[in-house]
Amino acid sequence: MATSADVTHGAAPGTDRTDEDRMREFLEQVITDGGAAVAGLCTSLGDRLGLYTAMAGAGPLTSAQLAVRTGLVERYVREWLAAQVAGGYVTYAPATDTYELPDEHAAVLADPNSPHYAAGFFTMLQALYATEDALMDAFRTGEGVSWEEHGPALFTGTAKFFRPGYTAALVPEWLAALDGMVEKLARGARVADVGCGYGWSTVLMARAFPASRFHGFDFHRPSVRAARGIAAEQGLADRVRFEVAGAQDFPGKNYDLITFFDCLHDTGDPGGALRCAEQALADDGICMIVEPNGSADVQENATPIGRALTAASVAVCLPSALAQHGPQALGNHAGEEAMRTIAADAGLRHWKLVAESPVNRVYAVGR
């Protein structure tokens, strides 16, 4: 005979215990996620305060020794280390009361030149959590949250997060996958990097191909200023120019290569951006579109990377596009078919997937 609890919860007789188990499993998952969210603050602190850098390659350290190396207060350092041990980021040796950052972890948290460096992700979170109230309003009104409404941590964090992957793959893998492009760049070509942000993608290409000329465009004036500073520091100002311009109206013609690095989905009019690119390409020019490796099938995004991508789309990608009041707001996991259709409508009907990583998909697109 079914109990009132079975009827109330819509469960079949005898399944109430199974439901309780599932509830407890999900509760554990939520508590784990909550712990990770709070621990993210500790990771950001470790990055910004130089704690990971001080531990990298240093071997076992006491909390007092780490405090001396960083100039920080030992009691706070000791508490931070306890959180790092709990999260598995740092190891602890009770016999000597020492802590150590494994070399493999240092490559991810303390070495900006490592292709696996991911500390920039936590820099971005500072800005994203700060816009929660604005996002609540956006959910109610349908309006967007523009890129400019976020704090500077989003801009610096985005550059910091994407730079290692671009450094590792852009020249040796992605450009090399475009037929004849490396040779053309070596001889001397015109390149437009649309949505360049802090310009690391532009700078990396300019450093590799001194005979070519590079033009970085972004609608965000502070990012353009930062990009100009980076190019000057790198000694590349003679062949790199950065200008404030939108993706739908950037200037110039006869570009041999036009690039969109992880930005096309953030525009309110991706079709307009690609129409502008089609008109600006040289006769045999190519667009290289780099997009997040997310799927239009929401179930396929049930992976750690897919989860990060879709959450970022809620927090920044979709609101940024909606704030531009354009005809399309894609989010960062619209999928290849949607992008391919938009490109074809813009006159770019030659579409080819040329490279892929767990985070990105790279497309060569032409007339």
C-alpha positions as CSV (number, residue, x, y, z in Angstrom):
1,M,0.0,0.0,0.0
2,A,1.4,3.4,-1.0
3,T,2.2,5.8,1.9
4,S,1.2,9.5,1.9
5,A,4.9,10.3,1.3
6,D,4.9,8.2,-1.8
7,V,1.8,10.0,-3.1
8,T,3.1,13.4,-2.1
9,H,6.4,13.0,-4.0
10,G,5.0,11.1,-6.9
11,A,7.2,8.1,-6.2
12,A,6.3,4.5,-6.8
13,P,6.0,2.3,-3.7
14,G,9.3,1.2,-2.3
15,T,11.4,3.9,-4.0
16,D,11.4,6.6,-1.3
17,R,14.8,5.4,-0.1
18,T,16.3,5.6,-3.6
19,D,15.0,9.2,-3.8
20,E,16.6,10.0,-0.5
21,D,19.9,8.7,-1.7
22,R,19.7,10.8,-4.9
23,M,18.8,13.8,-2.9
24,R,21.9,13.3,-0.6
25,E,24.1,12.7,-3.6
26,F,23.0,15.9,-5.2
27,L,23.4,17.8,-1.9
28,E,27.0,16.6,-1.8
29,Q,27.5,17.8,-5.4
30,V,26.1,21.3,-4.5
31,I,28.2,21.5,-1.3
32,T,31.3,20.5,-3.4
33,D,30.4,23.2,-6.0
34,G,29.9,25.8,-3.2
35,G,33.3,24.8,-1.7
36,A,34.9,25.2,-5.1
37,A,33.3,28.7,-5.5
38,V,34.7,29.9,-2.2
39,A,38.1,28.2,-2.9
40,G,38.2,30.2,-6.1
41,L,38.7,33.3,-4.0
42,C,41.6,31.6,-2.3
43,T,43.1,30.7,-5.7
44,S,42.8,34.3,-6.8
45,L,44.4,35.5,-3.6
46,G,47.3,33.1,-4.1
47,D,47.8,34.4,-7.6
48,R,47.5,38.1,-6.9
49,L,49.6,37.9,-3.7
50,G,52.4,35.9,-5.4
51,L,52.0,32.9,-3.1
52,Y,52.0,30.4,-5.9
53,T,55.0,32.1,-7.5
54,A,56.9,32.1,-4.2
55,M,56.2,28.3,-3.7
56,A,57.1,27.3,-7.3
57,G,60.3,25.4,-7.3
58,A,61.0,26.2,-3.7
59,G,60.5,22.8,-2.3
60,P,59.0,22.3,1.2
61,L,58.3,25.5,3.1
62,T,56.9,26.3,6.5
63,S,54.1,28.9,6.7
64,A,56.6,31.2,8.4
65,Q,59.1,30.7,5.5
66,L,56.5,31.4,2.9
67,A,55.3,34.5,4.8
68,V,58.9,35.8,4.8
69,R,59.3,35.1,1.0
70,T,56.1,37.0,0.2
71,G,56.2,39.7,2.9
72,L,52.8,38.6,4.1
73,V,51.4,38.0,7.6
74,E,52.1,34.4,8.7
75,R,48.7,33.8,10.3
76,Y,46.9,34.5,7.1
77,V,49.4,32.5,5.1
78,R,48.9,29.5,7.4
79,E,45.2,29.7,7.0
80,W,45.5,30.0,3.2
81,L,47.8,27.0,3.1
82,A,45.2,24.9,5.0
83,A,42.7,25.7,2.3
84,Q,45.2,24.8,-0.4
85,V,45.9,21.4,1.3
86,A,42.1,20.8,1.6
87,G,41.7,21.4,-2.1
88,G,44.6,19.3,-3.2
89,Y,46.5,22.2,-4.6
90,V,49.4,22.0,-2.1
91,T,50.8,19.0,-0.3
92,Y,51.6,18.9,3.5
93,A,54.3,16.9,5.4
94,P,53.2,16.7,9.1
95,A,56.7,15.5,10.2
96,T,58.3,18.8,9.2
97,D,55.2,21.0,9.2
98,T,56.0,22.0,5.7
99,Y,54.0,22.7,2.5
100,E,54.9,22.2,-1.1
101,L,53.5,23.2,-4.5
102,P,54.2,20.3,-6.9
103,D,55.9,21.3,-10.1
104,E,52.9,20.1,-12.1
105,H,50.6,22.4,-10.1
106,A,53.1,25.3,-10.5
107,A,52.8,25.0,-14.3
108,V,49.1,25.7,-14.0
109,L,49.1,28.3,-11.2
110,A,52.5,30.0,-11.2
111,D,54.0,30.0,-14.7
112,P,52.5,32.5,-17.2
113,N,54.7,31.0,-19.9
114,S,53.2,27.5,-19.5
115,P,50.6,26.5,-22.0
116,H,48.7,25.1,-19.1
117,Y,48.6,28.3,-17.0
118,A,45.0,28.9,-15.9
119,A,45.2,31.5,-13.1
120,G,43.6,34.1,-15.3
121,F,40.3,32.3,-15.0
122,F,40.1,33.3,-11.3
123,T,41.0,36.9,-12.1
124,M,38.0,37.1,-14.3
125,L,35.8,35.8,-11.5
126,Q,36.4,39.0,-9.5
127,A,34.6,41.0,-12.1
128,L,31.8,38.4,-12.8
129,Y,30.7,38.0,-9.3
130,A,30.5,41.8,-8.9
131,T,27.9,42.1,-11.7
132,E,25.4,39.7,-10.2
133,D,22.9,42.5,-9.5
134,A,23.2,43.7,-13.0
135,L,22.6,40.2,-14.3
136,M,19.5,39.9,-12.2
137,D,18.1,43.0,-13.7
138,A,19.0,41.7,-17.2
139,F,17.1,38.4,-16.6
140,R,14.0,40.4,-15.7
141,T,14.2,43.0,-18.5
142,G,15.9,41.2,-21.3
143,E,18.5,43.9,-21.6
144,G,22.2,43.1,-21.6
145,V,25.2,43.8,-19.5
146,S,27.8,45.5,-21.6
147,W,31.5,44.7,-21.6
148,E,32.1,48.2,-20.2
149,E,29.9,47.5,-17.2
150,H,32.3,44.9,-15.8
151,G,35.3,45.8,-13.7
152,P,38.9,45.9,-15.0
153,A,39.6,42.4,-13.6
154,L,37.5,41.0,-16.5
155,F,39.7,42.6,-19.1
156,T,43.0,41.7,-17.5
157,G,41.8,38.3,-16.6
158,T,40.6,37.5,-20.1
159,A,43.9,38.5,-21.6
160,K,45.8,36.5,-18.9
161,F,43.6,33.4,-19.4
162,F,43.8,33.2,-23.2
163,R,47.4,34.3,-23.7
164,P,49.0,30.9,-22.8
165,G,46.8,28.9,-25.2
166,Y,47.4,31.4,-28.0
167,T,51.1,31.3,-27.3
168,A,51.2,27.5,-27.6
169,A,49.0,27.1,-30.6
170,L,48.4,30.2,-32.6
171,V,51.5,30.2,-34.8
172,P,52.7,26.6,-34.8
173,E,49.3,25.0,-35.1
174,W,46.4,27.2,-36.1
175,L,48.1,29.4,-38.7
176,A,50.1,26.4,-39.9
177,A,46.7,24.7,-40.6
178,L,45.7,27.4,-43.1
179,D,46.9,26.4,-46.5
180,G,49.8,28.6,-47.6
181,M,49.2,31.3,-44.9
182,V,52.5,30.9,-43.0
183,E,54.4,31.4,-46.3
184,K,52.3,34.4,-47.2
185,L,52.8,35.9,-43.7
186,A,56.6,35.3,-44.0
187,R,56.7,37.2,-47.3
188,G,54.6,40.0,-46.1
189,A,50.8,40.2,-45.6
190,R,48.1,42.5,-44.2
191,V,46.2,41.1,-41.2
192,A,43.2,42.4,-39.2
193,D,42.7,41.0,-35.7
194,V,39.0,41.9,-34.9
195,G,38.0,42.0,-31.2
196,C,41.7,41.9,-30.2
197,G,41.2,42.9,-26.6
198,Y,44.7,43.4,-25.0
199,G,46.2,42.4,-28.3
200,W,48.2,39.3,-27.3
201,S,47.0,37.4,-30.4
202,T,48.0,40.3,-32.6
203,V,51.4,40.7,-30.9
204,L,52.2,36.9,-31.2
205,M,51.6,37.0,-34.9
206,A,53.6,40.2,-35.4
207,R,56.5,38.8,-33.5
208,A,56.5,35.7,-35.6
209,F,56.2,37.4,-39.0
210,P,58.2,40.7,-39.1
211,A,57.5,41.3,-42.8
212,S,53.7,41.5,-42.3
213,R,51.6,44.4,-41.0
214,F,49.0,43.9,-38.3
215,H,45.9,45.9,-37.4
216,G,44.1,45.2,-34.1
217,F,40.6,46.4,-33.7
218,D,38.4,46.5,-30.5
219,F,35.4,48.6,-29.5
220,H,36.7,48.8,-25.9
221,R,39.0,51.8,-25.6
222,P,40.8,50.8,-22.4
223,S,41.7,47.5,-24.0
224,V,43.1,49.2,-27.0
225,R,45.2,51.5,-24.8
226,A,46.5,48.4,-23.0
227,A,47.3,46.7,-26.4
228,R,49.3,49.7,-27.6
229,G,51.3,49.6,-24.4
230,I,52.0,45.9,-24.8
231,A,53.1,46.3,-28.4
232,A,55.4,49.1,-27.4
233,E,56.9,47.0,-24.6
234,Q,57.5,44.2,-27.1
235,G,59.2,46.5,-29.6
236,L,56.6,45.8,-32.2
237,A,55.0,49.3,-32.7
238,D,56.6,49.5,-36.1
239,R,54.4,46.8,-37.5
240,V,51.4,46.7,-35.2
241,R,48.6,49.3,-35.0
242,F,45.6,49.2,-32.6
243,E,42.5,51.2,-33.2
244,V,39.1,51.6,-31.6
245,A,36.6,50.1,-34.0
246,G,33.6,47.7,-33.9
247,A,33.4,44.3,-35.5
248,Q,30.8,45.5,-38.0
249,D,32.7,48.6,-39.2
250,F,36.4,48.1,-38.8
251,P,38.4,50.0,-41.4
252,G,40.7,48.8,-44.2
253,K,40.6,46.6,-47.3
254,N,42.6,43.8,-49.0
255,Y,43.4,42.0,-45.8
256,D,45.1,38.6,-46.5
257,L,44.0,37.3,-43.1
258,I,41.2,38.5,-40.8
259,T,41.0,36.8,-37.4
260,F,38.3,36.6,-34.7
261,F,39.7,35.1,-31.5
262,D,37.0,33.9,-29.1
263,C,34.9,37.0,-29.8
264,L,32.5,36.6,-32.7
265,H,29.9,35.0,-30.4
266,D,30.1,38.1,-28.1
267,T,28.9,40.5,-30.8
268,G,25.3,41.5,-31.2
269,D,25.5,41.1,-35.0
270,P,27.9,38.3,-35.9
271,G,26.5,38.3,-39.4
272,G,27.3,42.0,-39.8
273,A,30.9,41.4,-38.6
274,L,31.4,38.6,-41.2
275,R,29.9,40.8,-43.9
276,C,32.3,43.5,-43.0
277,A,35.1,40.9,-43.1
278,E,34.0,39.5,-46.5
279,Q,34.1,43.0,-48.0
280,A,37.6,43.7,-46.4
281,L,39.3,40.5,-47.6
282,A,41.7,40.4,-50.4
283,D,40.7,38.3,-53.4
284,D,42.3,35.2,-51.9
285,G,42.1,36.2,-48.3
286,I,40.9,34.0,-45.4
287,C,39.1,34.5,-42.2
288,M,40.3,32.5,-39.2
289,I,37.5,32.1,-36.6
290,V,38.4,30.7,-33.2
291,E,35.4,29.8,-31.1
292,P,34.9,28.0,-27.8
293,N,34.5,24.2,-28.2
294,G,30.9,24.1,-27.0
295,S,28.0,22.2,-28.4
296,A,24.5,23.4,-29.4
297,D,23.3,20.1,-27.7
298,V,23.2,21.1,-24.1
299,Q,23.7,17.5,-23.0
300,E,27.1,17.4,-24.7
301,N,28.3,20.2,-22.6
302,A,28.0,18.2,-19.4
303,T,31.8,18.1,-19.0
304,P,34.1,20.2,-16.8
305,I,35.1,22.4,-19.8
306,G,31.5,22.5,-21.1
307,R,30.3,23.6,-17.7
308,A,32.8,26.4,-17.5
309,L,31.9,27.6,-21.0
310,T,28.2,27.6,-20.6
311,A,28.4,29.3,-17.2
312,A,30.6,32.0,-18.8
313,S,28.0,32.4,-21.5
314,V,25.4,33.2,-18.8
315,A,27.7,35.6,-17.0
316,V,29.3,37.5,-19.8
317,C,29.0,36.3,-23.4
318,L,25.2,36.4,-23.9
319,P,24.7,39.6,-21.8
320,S,27.4,41.3,-23.8
321,A,25.8,40.5,-27.1
322,L,22.3,41.5,-25.9
323,A,23.7,44.8,-24.7
324,Q,24.5,45.6,-28.3
325,H,20.9,45.3,-29.4
326,G,21.8,43.5,-32.6
327,P,19.8,40.9,-34.5
328,Q,21.5,37.9,-33.0
329,A,22.8,37.0,-29.5
330,L,24.4,33.6,-29.8
331,G,26.0,32.8,-26.5
332,N,29.2,30.8,-26.6
333,H,27.9,27.4,-27.5
334,A,25.7,28.1,-30.6
335,G,27.6,25.3,-32.4
336,E,29.3,25.0,-35.7
337,E,26.2,24.7,-37.9
338,A,24.8,28.0,-36.6
339,M,28.1,29.8,-37.2
340,R,28.5,28.2,-40.6
341,T,25.1,29.4,-41.7
342,I,25.8,32.9,-40.5
343,A,29.1,32.9,-42.5
344,A,27.4,31.6,-45.7
345,D,24.7,34.3,-45.4
346,A,27.6,36.9,-45.2
347,G,29.1,35.6,-48.5
348,L,31.7,33.3,-46.8
349,R,30.7,29.9,-48.1
350,H,34.0,28.1,-47.8
351,W,34.1,26.7,-44.3
352,K,36.6,24.2,-42.9
353,L,37.4,23.0,-39.4
354,V,41.2,23.1,-39.4
355,A,42.2,22.6,-35.7
356,E,40.6,21.6,-32.4
357,S,41.5,21.5,-28.8
358,P,39.4,20.7,-25.7
359,V,38.8,24.5,-25.3
360,N,38.7,25.8,-28.9
361,R,37.6,25.0,-32.5
362,V,39.4,26.8,-35.3
363,Y,37.8,27.4,-38.7
364,A,39.2,28.6,-42.0
365,V,36.5,30.6,-43.8
366,G,36.5,32.2,-47.2
367,R,34.4,33.1,-50.2
